[in-house]
Amino acid sequence: MALARKRILIIIGGGIAAYKTLELIRRLREAEAEVRVVMTEAAKQFVTELSVASLSGGKVFADLFSLTDETEIGHIQLSRDADLLVVAPATADLLAKMAHGLANDLASTLLLATNKKILVAPAMNVRMWLNPATQRNVATLQKDGVLFVGPDDGDMACGEYGPGRMSEPAALLIAIEAALRHDTAIPLPVSPHVGAVDLSGMRVIVTSGPTHEPIDPVRYIANRSSGKQGHALAVAAAAAGAKVVLISGPVVLPDPKGIETRHVQTAAEMLAAVEAALPADIFISAAAVADWRVAEIAEEKIKKGVETTAVLKLAQNPDILHTVAEHKTARPRLVVGFAAETSEMLDRAQAKLARKHCDIIIANDVGAGSDVMGGDENQVTIVSEDKIQALPRMNKDEVARQLIARFAELLQTKSGRGSHG
């Protein structure tokens, strides 16, 4: 099913149409979607928390300052765990709060804090809907990328007729499926003080993906890196105007359009490709390079014998990040490394920063359950000598844009802006 395992956060506003939302929840559950529900205080005047909880199969959230809820799942995380937020019914009051960035209850706070698309189903009196103030709010929200379904024309509970009826659950279900056919992640806006990201005239080298260290003609040592983050960084740097050389280990991703991509298999090949691509203004070592290689590669496939164990003698691979950071003649002005850790992330990232002599380490937790390696999202912490800055969990494309913006800002603070062409 198209909605199977999709996470939907429904926000129920205070309107008579709230009864339709109960049917929507039932249909979503039938389609095997995971549903969480937030109710405004006004919504409780029309439907009960008990009926909503029974249909959704989970806890109903309503209180912004609930200590229990904050302990179990913070309101920020509640808004970001979903694939899509659906406001039904979306009252004139909720639309106004959204348009003006108000956050004085749980529902409006979630709507302001979310990093996912929002679909609203307006429901209100015809004159309220047609009021210029409401129409201004709708125009603002549409410009901001909020999706709308309805309202429909019809008889109102107040006895009037016209646009303002909330769309039927079947129509809402179709709109939800349509919204989820696209990426629902919302990019994090760059802070106003950062300014436009401009790397024009600069040369950037990015390494990406894993390396494969052969054991014999058939087998190799590798890791779970997909290359998604490294490739995204290359694309973001190119979008900022840089001339980018992407040095990619073996991945299934297509080469980014318009970016010079050089393919390698082993750590030794990657180091050679990096040194050949120098000089550069920025070097981003995003590849998950194997620390070890087999000391002697077997010329033929190693056969299983009567022994129950086999011994491989390993040798250390070259340290690409340290080599570039210590380069005597062509060290880039900014050298960035990655630290993928399963424990003690910050301590190990700070130690790596000092040991490798680079300028920045991007640390991330790749432990069990993180879904970072091979996944579409990442949560990184920027570690430098004098600052540690944690970014929220985001789509890897957005992580890349945010990191490139920060790299550009850092370069602007350095004296001069020389280019290597």
Secondary structure, 3 states (H helix, E strand, C coil): CCCCCCEEEEEECCCCCHHHHHHHHHHHHHCCCEEEEEECCCHHHCCCHHHHHHHHCCCEECCCCCHHHHHHCCHHHHHHCCCEEEEEEECHHHHHHHHHCCCCCHHHHHHHHCCECEEEEECCCHHHHHCHHHHHHHHHHHHCCCEECCCEEEECCCCCEEEEECCCHHHHHHHHHHHHCCCCECCCCCCCCCCCCCCCCCEEEEEECECCEECCCCCEECCCCCCHHHHHHHHHHHHCCCEEEEEECCCCCCCCCCCEEEECCCHHHHHHHHHHHCCCCEEEECCECCCEEECCCCCCCCCCCCCCCCCCCEEECCCHHHHHHCCCCCCCCEEEEEEEECCCHHHHHHHHHHHHCCCEEEEEECCCCCCCCCCCEECEEEECCCCEEECCCEEHHHHHHHHHHHHHHHHHHCCCCCCCC
